[in-house]
């Protein structure tokens, strides 16, 4: 029963089934979603750690499909929403320390850029992988990142940009952060970026996908 429940939970995240009233996906209409199943799992005595693993597994499966071109942005967004509905039930376990966060990830779209879908996808995927996420939003200036680093010692910074015109702003932010915090880890991502650009501006790493960002972060804390 326990393994069946956890398997169903993984499936709900992978397919983007948020809760019972959610009409998506059509083949699961009227069935319990990640919201109800997480609650049931915890109430039945399954550990928060195991529940988290099942949520992360679902996100990982859809992330791999996305990377392989077998799933698309809407699928990722629905999966992330399903995962978030389950994560809400796990908050008390994180707060009590029963389930440990891997670290803190501060993310924002750089100033001059108002695009947030890519940033949101990365934020939700990273949170689902067991990280505390601080989302600074869009059009974020250097001082806001610096302030977040001071408030969250040891955090990793994530910079997002979707326009070629705002890539220069990303370079400026990396420079300002490094001048004050030389050892600060900074990840960059966004459609026009590349590994070569990341290397050029002195970032710690670049990923073209949310799953790739999670892999980079996990390597940092191994």
Secondary structure by P-SEA (a helix, b strand, c coil): caaaaaaaaaaaaaaccccccccccccccccccaaaaaaaaaaacccaaaaaaaaaaaaaaaaaaaaaccccaaaaaaaaaaaaaaaaaaaaaaaaccccccbbbbbbccccccccaaaaaaaaaaaaaccccccccccccaaaaaaaaaaccbbbbbbbbccccaaaaaaaaaaaaaaccccbbbbbbcccccaaaaaaaccccccccaaaaaaaaaaaac
